[in-house]
Structures are given as structure tokens and as C-alpha cells.
Amino acid sequence: MDYYSYLLMMLVLTATLGWVQPNGTGSYYQSADGHKGKSLKTALYEIIKSPSVKSYSELFECYKTTDLRPDGKIWDMYSNSTNYDPDNDHSGNYTVEGDMFNREHSFPKNWFGNIAPMNSDLFHVIPTDGYVNNRRSNYPFGETNGNAEIRNNKYTT
């Protein structure tokens, strides 16, 4: 490595280190910076003890920031052919894949009931194609024995 490449690399590294926050925690966990052991546990508890819990119906509004694709459409975990408008494509009926999106609990809701905050946890409830979500029912995620489905007008196994 020549002198100028080394100098440039050191300059970039120094600028990067000067830009990041101490401990790399950002502002959310900043009050826990520098703590260890019991003190860290208490600091983290103080941060998370009063979460901002959204209602199940508020999730559609949240998805506009948490699950928006670069093209302005809603990201869909189950289909690569959907183009959901975040404002209009979640209320109504669905009869085929691509009609509407709804909310999918990664851990079936009927296993734990309508208990907050689990029923509206943004890390646990994601936007998905309504038709495909309905077909999935309340089955857990896992491997299958090759059951056939038709998706995007193609026969799959």
C-alpha cells in the first residue's frame, strides 16, 4: 500500500470514528452507555419499562414507515408480485392473491389470545397478502412435506 492510500484510509477511519456515538448505541440507549452489571440492567430496564404500545388497528399507519418499499408500496412477506398502496389496499375483501394486504402474526394469535402488547407488536405482526395469509391459517412456520400451492399463476410444490 502506498503512502497516499494509507493516508486516505486513515483519514476516512478517523472521520468515521469521530462521527459515531460513544459505544455505538445511538440516542435510544444512550442513557445506558458506560454502565456494567446491575447498573446496566437497571439502565436498560428504565429505557424499556414504558413501551409505546400501538393498537392492532394502528399497525396499518405504522407500516407506512416500517414496511415501505423504495417504490412507495408495502413490502409483502408472502408474495413478490404485489403492489399494495399503503393507504388504500388494506380495507376490503380479498378473493385472490394481490387483492389486499392484512396483518400476519408470526406466532399465531389464537395461541395466546388478544393480549397486549403481543397482539400488536411491530416486530411480530407484519404486513402480508391477505389471501395467502388466510390460506396459511394458524399453522406455525416450519418445513412442509411439499404441499402444492398456486402462487403468481404458477404451480409450486
DSSP file with accessible surface (Angstrom, degrees, kcal/mol):
  #  RESIDUE AA STRUCTURE BP1 BP2  ACC     N-H-->O    O-->H-N    N-H-->O    O-->H-N    TCO  KAPPA ALPHA  PHI   PSI    X-CA   Y-CA   Z-CA
    1    1 A M              0   0  166      0, 0.0     2,-0.0     0, 0.0     0, 0.0   0.000 360.0 360.0 360.0 129.9    0.0    0.0    0.0
    2    2 A D     >  -     0   0   92      1,-0.1     4,-2.2     4,-0.0     5,-0.2  -0.279 360.0-101.9 -80.3 169.5    1.5    3.3   -1.0
    3    3 A Y  H  > S+     0   0  152      1,-0.2     4,-2.5     2,-0.2     5,-0.2   0.887 118.5  49.2 -58.8 -44.4    1.7    6.3    1.4
    4    4 A Y  H  > S+     0   0  170      2,-0.2     4,-2.6     1,-0.2    -1,-0.2   0.887 110.5  49.7 -69.3 -37.6   -1.3    8.2   -0.1
    5    5 A S  H  > S+     0   0   61      2,-0.2     4,-2.5     1,-0.2    -1,-0.2   0.922 112.9  48.0 -64.4 -42.5   -3.6    5.3    0.0
    6    6 A Y  H  X S+     0   0  121     -4,-2.2     4,-2.5     2,-0.2    -2,-0.2   0.927 112.1  49.3 -63.3 -44.2   -2.6    4.7    3.6
    7    7 A L  H  X S+     0   0   88     -4,-2.5     4,-2.3    -5,-0.2    -2,-0.2   0.926 111.8  48.6 -62.2 -43.5   -3.1    8.3    4.5
    8    8 A L  H  X S+     0   0  110     -4,-2.6     4,-2.5     2,-0.2     5,-0.2   0.924 110.8  50.6 -63.4 -43.6   -6.6    8.4    2.8
    9    9 A M  H  X S+     0   0   93     -4,-2.5     4,-2.5     1,-0.2    -2,-0.2   0.926 111.5  47.8 -62.1 -42.6   -7.6    5.2    4.6
   10   10 A M  H  X S+     0   0   64     -4,-2.5     4,-2.7     2,-0.2    -1,-0.2   0.896 110.5  52.0 -66.3 -37.9   -6.6    6.7    8.0
   11   11 A L  H  X S+     0   0  119     -4,-2.3     4,-2.5    -5,-0.2    -2,-0.2   0.935 111.6  46.1 -63.7 -45.6   -8.4    9.9    7.2
   12   12 A V  H  X S+     0   0   82     -4,-2.5     4,-2.5     2,-0.2    -2,-0.2   0.929 113.7  49.3 -63.6 -43.8  -11.6    8.0    6.4
   13   13 A L  H  X S+     0   0   86     -4,-2.5     4,-2.6    -5,-0.2     5,-0.2   0.938 112.0  48.0 -62.5 -44.0  -11.3    5.9    9.5
   14   14 A T  H  X S+     0   0   91     -4,-2.7     4,-2.0     1,-0.2    -1,-0.2   0.927 112.6  48.5 -64.3 -42.6  -10.7    8.9   11.8
   15   15 A A  H  X S+     0   0   64     -4,-2.5     4,-1.1    -5,-0.2    -1,-0.2   0.910 112.1  49.9 -64.7 -40.2  -13.6   10.8   10.3
   16   16 A T  H >X S+     0   0   67     -4,-2.5     4,-1.7     1,-0.2     3,-0.6   0.936 110.7  48.4 -64.8 -45.6  -15.9    7.7   10.7
   17   17 A L  H 3< S+     0   0  111     -4,-2.6    -1,-0.2     1,-0.2    -2,-0.2   0.862 110.4  52.4 -65.4 -32.0  -14.9    7.2   14.4
   18   18 A G  H 3< S+     0   0   70     -4,-2.0    -1,-0.2    -5,-0.2    -2,-0.2   0.762 108.9  51.7 -73.5 -21.8  -15.5   10.8   15.1
   19   19 A W  H << S+     0   0  213     -4,-1.1    -2,-0.2    -3,-0.6    -1,-0.2   0.845  93.9  80.4 -85.0 -35.5  -19.0   10.6   13.6
   20   20 A V  S  < S-     0   0   71     -4,-1.7     3,-0.1     1,-0.1     5,-0.0  -0.336  84.3-109.0 -74.7 156.1  -20.3    7.6   15.5
   21   21 A Q    >   -     0   0   75      1,-0.1     3,-2.2     2,-0.1    -1,-0.1  -0.452  45.7 -80.7 -81.4 156.8  -21.6    7.9   19.1
   22   22 A P  G >  S+     0   0   88      0, 0.0     3,-1.2     0, 0.0     4,-0.3  -0.256 117.5   6.5 -55.3 139.5  -19.8    6.5   22.1
   23   23 A N  G 3  S-     0   0  113      1,-0.3    -2,-0.1     2,-0.1    -3,-0.0   0.486 110.9-101.2  64.3   0.1  -20.4    2.8   22.5
   24   24 A G  G <  S+     0   0   61     -3,-2.2    -1,-0.3     1,-0.1     6,-0.0   0.739  88.0 126.8  65.2  22.8  -22.2    2.8   19.2
   25   25 A T    <>  -     0   0   45     -3,-1.2     4,-0.8     1,-0.2     3,-0.3   0.637  55.1-146.1 -90.0 -13.7  -25.7    2.8   20.9
   26   26 A G  T  4  -     0   0   29     -4,-0.3    -1,-0.2     1,-0.2     4,-0.1  -0.279  46.3 -56.2  73.0-166.9  -27.2    5.8   19.2
   27   27 A S  T >4 S+     0   0   93      1,-0.2     3,-0.8     2,-0.2     4,-0.4   0.807 125.9  67.5 -84.2 -27.5  -29.6    8.0   21.1
   28   28 A Y  T 34 S+     0   0  138     -3,-0.3     3,-0.3     1,-0.2    -1,-0.2   0.927 115.2  26.5 -61.1 -45.7  -32.2    5.4   22.2
   29   29 A Y  T >< S+     0   0  100     -4,-0.8     3,-2.3     1,-0.2     4,-0.5   0.267  87.9 114.6 -99.6  11.6  -29.8    3.5   24.5
   30   30 A Q  G X   +     0   0   97     -3,-0.8     3,-1.6     1,-0.3    -1,-0.2   0.851  69.2  60.8 -56.1 -35.7  -27.6    6.5   25.3
   31   31 A S  G 3  S+     0   0   78     -4,-0.4    -1,-0.3    -3,-0.3    -2,-0.1   0.672 102.0  55.1 -68.7 -11.0  -28.5    6.6   29.0
   32   32 A A  G X  S+     0   0    8     -3,-2.3     3,-1.8    11,-0.1    -1,-0.3   0.544  79.6 121.3 -95.4  -7.3  -27.1    3.0   29.3
   33   33 A D  T <  S+     0   0   36     -3,-1.6     3,-0.1    -4,-0.5   -10,-0.1  -0.265  78.0  14.7 -57.8 136.0  -23.7    4.0   28.0
   34   34 A G  T 3  S+     0   0   69      1,-0.3    -1,-0.2   -11,-0.0     2,-0.2   0.352  96.8 123.4  84.7  -7.4  -20.9    3.3   30.4
   35   35 A H    <   -     0   0   72     -3,-1.8     2,-0.3     4,-0.1    -1,-0.3  -0.565  36.2-175.7 -87.2 154.7  -22.9    1.0   32.7
   36   36 A K    >>  -     0   0  174     -2,-0.2     3,-1.2    -3,-0.1     4,-0.8  -0.961  47.1 -12.1-142.0 159.1  -22.0   -2.6   33.6
   37   37 A G  H 3> S-     0   0   60     -2,-0.3     4,-2.2     1,-0.3     3,-0.3  -0.196 128.9  -2.5  56.3-134.7  -23.5   -5.4   35.6
   38   38 A K  H 3> S+     0   0  183      1,-0.2     4,-2.6     2,-0.2    -1,-0.3   0.855 134.6  57.1 -58.9 -37.3  -26.5   -4.5   37.7
   39   39 A S  H <> S+     0   0   56     -3,-1.2     4,-2.4     2,-0.2    -1,-0.2   0.899 107.7  47.5 -62.9 -39.9  -26.2   -0.8   36.8
   40   40 A L  H  X S+     0   0   61     -4,-0.8     4,-2.8    -3,-0.3     5,-0.2   0.927 110.7  51.8 -65.9 -45.0  -26.5   -1.8   33.1
   41   41 A K  H  X S+     0   0  161     -4,-2.2     4,-2.3     1,-0.2    -2,-0.2   0.932 112.5  45.7 -58.0 -44.0  -29.5   -4.0   33.8
   42   42 A T  H  X S+     0   0   78     -4,-2.6     4,-2.4     2,-0.2    -1,-0.2   0.919 111.7  51.5 -66.5 -42.7  -31.2   -1.2   35.7
   43   43 A A  H  X S+     0   0   11     -4,-2.4     4,-1.4     1,-0.2    -2,-0.2   0.915 111.9  46.7 -61.6 -42.2  -30.4    1.4   33.0
   44   44 A L  H  X S+     0   0   62     -4,-2.8     4,-2.1     1,-0.2    -1,-0.2   0.907 110.2  53.2 -66.9 -40.1  -31.9   -0.9   30.3
   45   45 A Y  H  X S+     0   0  136     -4,-2.3     4,-1.8    -5,-0.2    -2,-0.2   0.923 106.3  53.2 -59.0 -43.9  -35.0   -1.5   32.4
   46   46 A E  H  < S+     0   0   98     -4,-2.4     4,-0.3     1,-0.2    -1,-0.2   0.851 109.8  49.5 -61.6 -33.3  -35.5    2.2   32.7
   47   47 A I  H  < S+     0   0   32     -4,-1.4     3,-0.3    -5,-0.2    -1,-0.2   0.911 121.9  30.2 -71.5 -41.8  -35.4    2.6   29.0
   48   48 A I  H  < S+     0   0   92     -4,-2.1    -2,-0.2     1,-0.2    -1,-0.2   0.504  89.8  96.1-100.8  -1.7  -37.9   -0.2   28.1
   49   49 A K  S  < S+     0   0   96     -4,-1.8    -1,-0.2     1,-0.3    -3,-0.1   0.768  91.8  38.0 -66.6 -24.3  -40.2   -0.2   31.1
   50   50 A S  S    S-     0   0   98     -3,-0.3    -1,-0.3    -4,-0.3    -4,-0.0  -0.629  82.5-172.7-125.7  75.5  -42.9    2.0   29.5
   51   51 A P        -     0   0   86      0, 0.0     2,-1.2     0, 0.0    -3,-0.1  -0.255  32.5-114.0 -69.3 154.9  -43.0    1.0   25.8
   52   52 A S        -     0   0  102      2,-0.0     2,-0.5     0, 0.0    -2,-0.0  -0.767  40.3-162.2 -86.5  96.4  -45.1    2.9   23.3
   53   53 A V        -     0   0   73     -2,-1.2     2,-0.3    68,-0.1    68,-0.1  -0.719   2.2-153.6 -89.8 125.5  -47.7    0.2   22.6
   54   54 A K        -     0   0   79     -2,-0.5     2,-0.1    66,-0.3    66,-0.1  -0.669  19.3-114.7 -91.7 152.6  -49.7    0.6   19.4
   55   55 A S    >>  -     0   0   48     -2,-0.3     4,-0.6     1,-0.1     3,-0.5  -0.416  29.3-107.8 -79.9 164.1  -53.2   -0.8   18.9
   56   56 A Y  G >4 S+     0   0   61      1,-0.2     3,-1.1     2,-0.2     4,-0.3   0.904 121.3  51.2 -59.5 -40.0  -53.8   -3.5   16.4
   57   57 A S  G >4 S+     0   0   89      1,-0.2     3,-0.7     2,-0.2     4,-0.4   0.779 102.0  61.7 -71.4 -24.4  -55.7   -1.1   14.2
   58   58 A E  G X> S+     0   0   87     -3,-0.5     4,-1.8     1,-0.2     3,-0.6   0.637  81.1  84.8 -75.3 -11.9  -52.8    1.4   14.3
   59   59 A L  H <X S+     0   0    0     -3,-1.1     4,-2.6    -4,-0.6    -1,-0.2   0.867  80.6  60.8 -61.1 -36.0  -50.4   -1.0   12.7
   60   60 A F  H <> S+     0   0   26     -3,-0.7     4,-0.5    -4,-0.3    -1,-0.2   0.894 106.8  46.5 -59.4 -38.1  -51.6    0.0    9.2
   61   61 A E  H X4 S+     0   0  122     -3,-0.6     3,-0.9    -4,-0.4     4,-0.3   0.902 111.4  52.0 -69.2 -38.8  -50.4    3.5    9.8
   62   62 A C  H >X S+     0   0   16     -4,-1.8     4,-2.4     1,-0.2     3,-2.2   0.882  98.7  64.4 -64.3 -38.9  -47.1    2.2   11.3
   63   63 A Y  H 3X S+     0   0    0     -4,-2.6     4,-1.9     1,-0.3    -1,-0.2   0.752  85.9  74.1 -59.1 -22.8  -46.4    0.1    8.2
   64   64 A K  H << S+     0   0   49     -3,-0.9    -1,-0.3    -4,-0.5    -2,-0.2   0.733 114.3  22.1 -64.7 -19.8  -46.2    3.3    6.2
   65   65 A T  H <4 S+     0   0  122     -3,-2.2     3,-0.3    -4,-0.3    -2,-0.2   0.692 128.4  44.8-113.8 -32.1  -42.8    3.8    7.8
   66   66 A T  H  < S+     0   0   74     -4,-2.4    -3,-0.2     1,-0.2    -2,-0.2   0.772 125.2  25.5 -86.0 -26.2  -41.7    0.4    8.9
   67   67 A D  S  < S+     0   0   26     -4,-1.9     8,-3.1    -5,-0.3     2,-0.5  -0.044  82.0 130.6-132.8  34.4  -42.6   -1.7    5.8
   68   68 A L  B     -A   74   0A  77     -3,-0.3     6,-0.2     6,-0.2    -4,-0.1  -0.773  47.8-139.5 -92.9 129.0  -42.5    0.7    2.9
   69   69 A R    >   -     0   0   53      4,-3.6     3,-2.3    -2,-0.5    -2,-0.1  -0.369  31.8-100.4 -76.8 165.5  -40.5   -0.4   -0.2
   70   70 A P  T 3  S+     0   0  145      0, 0.0    -1,-0.1     0, 0.0    -2,-0.0   0.792 123.4  59.0 -58.3 -25.2  -38.4    2.1   -2.1
   71   71 A D  T 3  S-     0   0   94      2,-0.1     3,-0.1     1,-0.0    -2,-0.0   0.384 121.4-105.8 -86.8   6.3  -41.1    2.4   -4.7
   72   72 A G  S <  S+     0   0   32     -3,-2.3     2,-0.2     1,-0.3    -1,-0.0   0.487  83.6 118.3  87.3   1.6  -43.7    3.5   -2.1
   73   73 A K  S    S-     0   0   66     12,-0.1    -4,-3.6    13,-0.1     2,-0.3  -0.581  72.5 -93.4 -96.7 164.9  -45.6    0.3   -1.9
   74   74 A I  B     -AB  68  84A   1     10,-2.2    10,-0.5    -6,-0.2    -6,-0.2  -0.600  37.0-119.8 -81.2 133.2  -46.0   -2.0    1.1
   75   75 A W        -     0   0  113     -8,-3.1     2,-0.5    -2,-0.3    -1,-0.1  -0.506  27.4-155.9 -69.0 135.0  -43.5   -4.9    1.5
   76   76 A D        -     0   0   10      3,-0.3     3,-0.4    -2,-0.2    52,-0.2  -0.968  11.9-157.6-121.3 120.4  -45.2   -8.2    1.5
   77   77 A M  S    S+     0   0   70     50,-1.3    51,-0.1    -2,-0.5    -1,-0.1   0.775  90.9  42.1 -66.1 -26.6  -43.6  -11.2    3.1
   78   78 A Y  S    S+     0   0   51      1,-0.1     2,-0.4     2,-0.0    -1,-0.2   0.587 111.7  42.8-101.3 -13.9  -45.5  -13.8    1.1
   79   79 A S        -     0   0   13     -3,-0.4    -3,-0.3     1,-0.1     3,-0.3  -0.995  44.0-165.7-140.7 141.9  -45.6  -12.5   -2.4
   80   80 A N  S    S+     0   0  140     -2,-0.4    -1,-0.1     1,-0.2    -3,-0.0   0.276  90.0  61.7-103.2   8.9  -43.2  -10.9   -4.9
   81   81 A S  S    S+     0   0   63     -5,-0.0     2,-0.3     2,-0.0    -1,-0.2   0.290  78.4 105.5-116.3  10.6  -46.0   -9.8   -7.3
   82   82 A T        -     0   0    3     -3,-0.3     2,-0.1    -6,-0.1    -6,-0.1  -0.650  42.0-173.3 -96.0 150.0  -48.0   -7.5   -5.0
   83   83 A N        -     0   0   97     -2,-0.3     2,-0.4    15,-0.2    -8,-0.1  -0.615  18.1-175.3-137.9  73.7  -48.0   -3.7   -5.3
   84   84 A Y  B     -B   74   0A   3    -10,-0.5   -10,-2.2    -2,-0.1    16,-0.1  -0.585  23.1-137.4 -83.6 129.0  -50.0   -2.5   -2.3
   85   85 A D     >  -     0   0   45     -2,-0.4     4,-2.0   -12,-0.2   -12,-0.1  -0.687  17.8-138.2 -75.4 127.5  -50.8    1.1   -1.8
   86   86 A P  T  4 S+     0   0   14      0, 0.0    -1,-0.1     0, 0.0   -22,-0.1   0.775  97.6  41.7 -64.4 -23.4  -50.3    1.8    2.0
   87   87 A D  T  4 S+     0   0   82      1,-0.1     3,-0.2     2,-0.1   -26,-0.0   0.799 126.8  23.1 -91.8 -31.5  -53.4    3.9    2.3
   88   88 A N  T >4 S+     0   0  109      1,-0.1     3,-0.6    -3,-0.1    -1,-0.1   0.617 103.0  71.6-115.7 -15.5  -56.0    2.1    0.2
   89   89 A D  T 3< S+     0   0   42     -4,-2.0    12,-2.8     1,-0.2    -1,-0.1   0.061  85.8  65.4-100.9  29.3  -55.1   -1.6   -0.1
   90   90 A H  T 3  S+     0   0   46     10,-0.2     2,-0.5    -3,-0.2    -1,-0.2   0.381  85.7  70.8-127.3   3.6  -55.8   -2.9    3.4
   91   91 A S  S <  S+     0   0   80     -3,-0.6     2,-0.3     2,-0.1    -1,-0.1  -0.976  83.2  41.4-123.2 121.2  -59.5   -2.4    3.8
   92   92 A G  S    S-     0   0   52     -2,-0.5     2,-0.3    -3,-0.1     8,-0.1  -0.870  86.7 -51.7 142.2-172.5  -61.8   -4.7    1.8
   93   93 A N        -     0   0  148     -2,-0.3     2,-0.4     6,-0.1    -2,-0.1  -0.649  38.3-154.1 -99.5 155.1  -62.2   -8.2    0.7
   94   94 A Y        +     0   0   69     -2,-0.3     3,-0.1     1,-0.1    -2,-0.0  -0.985  23.0 163.8-128.8 137.7  -59.7  -10.5   -1.0
   95   95 A T  S    S+     0   0  108     -2,-0.4     2,-0.3     1,-0.3    -1,-0.1   0.522  72.1  24.1-122.7 -20.3  -60.5  -13.4   -3.2
   96   96 A V  S >  S-     0   0   78      4,-0.0     3,-1.7     0, 0.0    -1,-0.3  -0.932  98.0 -74.4-138.9 166.0  -57.2  -13.9   -4.9
   97   97 A E  T 3  S+     0   0   36     -2,-0.3    -2,-0.0     1,-0.2    54,-0.0  -0.345 116.4  30.2 -59.7 134.2  -53.6  -13.2   -4.2
   98   98 A G  T 3  S+     0   0   34      2,-0.3    -1,-0.2    -2,-0.0   -15,-0.2   0.363  86.7 106.2  98.8  -5.9  -52.8   -9.5   -4.7
   99   99 A D  S <  S-     0   0   56     -3,-1.7     2,-0.3     1,-0.2    -2,-0.1   0.959  90.0 -18.1 -69.9 -54.2  -56.3   -8.1   -3.7
  100  100 A M        -     0   0   36     -4,-0.3    30,-2.9   -10,-0.1    31,-0.4  -0.979  58.4-127.7-148.9 158.3  -55.5   -6.6   -0.3
  101  101 A F  E     +C  129   0B   2    -12,-2.8    28,-0.2    -2,-0.3     2,-0.2  -0.801  28.3 169.9-108.8 154.3  -52.8   -6.9    2.4
  102  102 A N  E     -C  128   0B  32     26,-2.9    26,-2.2    -2,-0.3     2,-0.4  -0.653  38.4 -72.2-138.8-158.9  -53.5   -7.5    6.1
  103  103 A R  E     -C  127   0B  49     24,-0.2     2,-0.5    -2,-0.2    22,-0.0  -0.887  35.3-161.3-112.7 137.5  -51.5   -8.3    9.2
  104  104 A E  E     -C  126   0B   9     22,-3.0    22,-2.5    -2,-0.4     2,-0.6  -0.964  11.5-144.0-120.7 124.8  -49.8  -11.6   10.0
  105  105 A H  E     -C  125   0B  11     -2,-0.5    20,-0.2    20,-0.2     4,-0.1  -0.777   7.4-149.9 -83.0 124.2  -48.8  -12.8   13.4
  106  106 A S  S    S+     0   0   47     18,-2.6    35,-0.4    -2,-0.6    -1,-0.1   0.748  96.9  43.4 -68.0 -21.2  -45.5  -14.7   13.1
  107  107 A F  S    S-     0   0   99     17,-0.3    -1,-0.2    33,-0.1     5,-0.1  -0.990 115.8-100.7-119.5 114.2  -46.7  -16.6   16.2
  108  108 A P    >   -     0   0    6      0, 0.0     3,-1.8     0, 0.0     4,-0.4  -0.060  24.1-142.2 -47.4 127.2  -50.4  -17.5   15.7
  109  109 A K  G >> S+     0   0   59      1,-0.3     4,-2.8     2,-0.2     3,-1.6   0.833  97.6  63.9 -59.9 -35.7  -52.6  -15.0   17.7
  110  110 A N  G 34 S+     0   0  102      1,-0.3    -1,-0.3     2,-0.2     4,-0.1   0.629  92.8  65.8 -70.7  -5.5  -55.1  -17.7   18.6
  111  111 A W  G <4 S+     0   0  123     -3,-1.8    -1,-0.3     2,-0.1    -2,-0.2   0.730 120.9  16.5 -81.1 -24.9  -52.3  -19.4   20.6
  112  112 A F  T <4 S-     0   0   34     -3,-1.6    -2,-0.2    -4,-0.4    -3,-0.1   0.510 102.9-134.3-124.6 -11.0  -52.1  -16.6   23.0
  113  113 A G     <  -     0   0   29     -4,-2.8     2,-1.4    -5,-0.2    -1,-0.2  -0.352  50.9 -37.6  89.3-169.8  -55.3  -14.6   22.6
  114  114 A N  S    S+     0   0  117     -2,-0.1     2,-0.5    -4,-0.1    -1,-0.1  -0.478  83.7 149.1 -93.0  64.4  -55.9  -10.9   22.3
  115  115 A I     >  -     0   0   89     -2,-1.4     4,-2.1    -6,-0.2     3,-0.3  -0.875  42.8-101.5-108.5 123.8  -53.3   -9.9   24.8
  116  116 A A  T  4 S+     0   0   67     -2,-0.5   -61,-0.1     1,-0.3    -2,-0.0  -0.587  95.3  16.0 -80.0 147.6  -51.4   -6.6   24.6
  117  117 A P  T >4 S+     0   0   69      0, 0.0     3,-1.3     0, 0.0    -1,-0.3  -0.984 121.9  58.0 -91.6   2.8  -48.7   -5.9   23.6
  118  118 A M  G >4 S+     0   0   79     -3,-0.3     3,-1.1     1,-0.3    -2,-0.2   0.869  99.4  60.0 -60.8 -36.7  -48.2   -9.2   21.8
  119  119 A N  G 3< S+     0   0   17     -4,-2.1    -1,-0.3     1,-0.3    -3,-0.1   0.670 119.2  27.6 -70.1 -13.8  -51.2   -8.8   19.5
  120  120 A S  G <  S+     0   0    6     -3,-1.3     2,-0.5    -5,-0.2   -66,-0.3   0.097  80.2 141.9-133.7  27.1  -49.9   -5.6   18.0
  121  121 A D    X>  -     0   0   65     -3,-1.1     4,-2.7    -4,-0.2     3,-2.0  -0.562  43.9-148.4 -73.7 117.5  -46.1   -5.9   18.3
  122  122 A L  T 34 S+     0   0   53     -2,-0.5    -1,-0.2     1,-0.3    -4,-0.0   0.716  98.5  54.3 -62.5 -20.3  -44.5   -4.4   15.2
  123  123 A F  T 34 S+     0   0  195      1,-0.1    -1,-0.3     3,-0.1     3,-0.1   0.609 119.6  33.3 -83.8 -11.5  -41.6   -7.0   15.4
  124  124 A H  T <4 S+     0   0   26     -3,-2.0   -18,-2.6     1,-0.2     2,-0.6   0.631 110.8  61.6-117.4 -24.7  -44.1   -9.8   15.5
  125  125 A V  E  <  +C  105   0B   0     -4,-2.7   -20,-0.2   -20,-0.2    -1,-0.2  -0.937  67.5 177.1-114.6 116.0  -47.1   -8.6   13.3
  126  126 A I  E     -C  104   0B  27    -22,-2.5   -22,-3.0    -2,-0.6     2,-0.3  -0.808  34.4 -99.7-122.3 155.0  -46.1   -8.0    9.7
  127  127 A P  E     +C  103   0B   0      0, 0.0   -50,-1.3     0, 0.0     2,-0.3  -0.572  50.6 163.0 -74.8 134.5  -48.0   -6.9    6.5
  128  128 A T  E     -C  102   0B   0    -26,-2.2   -26,-2.9    -2,-0.3     2,-0.1  -0.968  48.1 -77.0-145.4 162.0  -48.8   -9.8    4.2
  129  129 A D  E  >  -C  101   0B   0     -2,-0.3     4,-2.6   -28,-0.2   -28,-0.3  -0.397  41.2-139.1 -58.9 128.2  -51.0  -10.7    1.3
  130  130 A G  H  > S+     0   0    0    -30,-2.9     4,-2.4     2,-0.2     5,-0.2   0.907  98.3  48.5 -61.5 -43.7  -54.5  -11.3    2.7
  131  131 A Y  H  > S+     0   0   69    -31,-0.4     4,-2.1   -35,-0.3    -1,-0.2   0.946 115.0  43.7 -64.3 -47.1  -55.3  -14.3    0.6
  132  132 A V  H  > S+     0   0   15      1,-0.2     4,-2.0     2,-0.2    -2,-0.2   0.919 112.9  52.8 -66.4 -40.0  -52.0  -16.1    1.3
  133  133 A N  H  X S+     0   0   18     -4,-2.6     4,-1.1     1,-0.2    -1,-0.2   0.921 108.9  50.1 -60.7 -42.4  -52.2  -15.2    5.0
  134  134 A N  H  < S+     0   0   99     -4,-2.4     3,-0.5     1,-0.2    -1,-0.2   0.911 109.6  50.5 -63.2 -41.2  -55.7  -16.7    5.1
  135  135 A R  H  < S+     0   0  117     -4,-2.1    -1,-0.2     1,-0.2    -2,-0.2   0.832 105.0  57.7 -65.9 -31.6  -54.5  -19.9    3.4
  136  136 A R  H >< S+     0   0   37     -4,-2.0     3,-1.5     1,-0.2    -1,-0.2   0.787  86.9 178.3 -68.7 -28.1  -51.7  -20.2    5.9
  137  137 A S  T 3<  -     0   0   61     -4,-1.1    -1,-0.2    -3,-0.5    -2,-0.1  -0.298  58.8 -39.1  61.6-138.4  -54.3  -20.2    8.7
  138  138 A N  T 3  S+     0   0   58     -3,-0.1    -1,-0.2   -30,-0.1    -2,-0.1   0.043  93.6 135.9-110.2  26.0  -52.8  -20.6   12.2
  139  139 A Y    <   -     0   0  149     -3,-1.5     3,-0.1     1,-0.1     2,-0.0  -0.465  56.9-115.6 -72.0 144.7  -50.1  -23.1   11.2
  140  140 A P        -     0   0   77      0, 0.0     2,-0.1     0, 0.0   -33,-0.1  -0.364  36.0 -95.8 -73.6 157.4  -46.7  -22.5   12.7
  141  141 A F  S    S+     0   0   96    -35,-0.4     2,-0.3    -2,-0.0   -35,-0.0  -0.470  73.2 108.7 -67.2 145.4  -43.8  -21.7   10.4
  142  142 A G        -     0   0   64     -2,-0.1     2,-0.2    -3,-0.1    -3,-0.0  -0.976  67.6 -49.0 169.2-175.8  -41.7  -24.7    9.6
  143  143 A E        -     0   0  201     -2,-0.3     2,-0.2     2,-0.0     0, 0.0  -0.510  49.9-154.7 -80.8 150.0  -40.8  -27.3    7.0
  144  144 A T        -     0   0  106     -2,-0.2    -1,-0.0     3,-0.0     0, 0.0  -0.696  27.5-114.9-117.4 174.8  -43.5  -29.0    4.9
  145  145 A N  S    S-     0   0  140     -2,-0.2    -2,-0.0     1,-0.0    -1,-0.0   0.100  74.4 -80.7 -96.7  21.6  -43.8  -32.2    3.1
  146  146 A G        -     0   0   36      1,-0.2    -3,-0.0    11,-0.1    -1,-0.0   0.799  61.3-174.1  91.1  29.1  -44.1  -30.4   -0.3
  147  147 A N        -     0   0  103     10,-0.2     2,-0.3     1,-0.1    -1,-0.2  -0.296  26.1-118.0 -56.7 139.9  -47.8  -29.5   -0.3
  148  148 A A        +     0   0   43      9,-0.2     2,-0.3     7,-0.0     9,-0.2  -0.599  38.1 168.7 -86.7 141.8  -48.7  -27.9   -3.6
  149  149 A E  E     -D  156   0C  59      7,-1.8     7,-2.7    -2,-0.3     2,-0.6  -0.961  32.2-126.3-141.3 158.9  -50.0  -24.3   -3.9
  150  150 A I  E     +D  155   0C 105     -2,-0.3     2,-0.4     5,-0.2     5,-0.2  -0.948  35.1 169.6-109.3 120.9  -50.6  -22.0   -6.8
  151  151 A R  E >   -D  154   0C  43      3,-2.2     3,-1.6    -2,-0.6    -2,-0.1  -0.999  65.8  -1.4-133.1 134.8  -48.8  -18.7   -6.4
  152  152 A N  T 3  S-     0   0   52     -2,-0.4    -1,-0.1     1,-0.3     3,-0.1   0.880 128.7 -61.0  54.2  39.8  -48.4  -15.9   -9.1
  153  153 A N  T 3  S+     0   0  162      1,-0.2     2,-0.4    -3,-0.1    -1,-0.3   0.730 115.3 113.6  61.7  24.3  -50.3  -18.2  -11.5
  154  154 A K  E <  S-D  151   0C 146     -3,-1.6    -3,-2.2     2,-0.0     2,-0.4  -0.985  70.0-121.6-127.5 138.8  -47.7  -20.9  -11.2
  155  155 A Y  E     +D  150   0C 168     -2,-0.4     2,-0.3    -5,-0.2    -5,-0.2  -0.603  39.5 179.1 -75.5 126.9  -47.9  -24.3   -9.8
  156  156 A T  E      D  149   0C  59     -7,-2.7    -7,-1.8    -2,-0.4    -2,-0.0  -0.922 360.0 360.0-127.8 159.3  -45.4  -24.8   -6.9
  157  157 A T              0   0  124     -2,-0.3   -10,-0.2    -9,-0.2    -9,-0.2  -0.889 360.0 360.0-126.4 360.0  -44.5  -27.5   -4.5
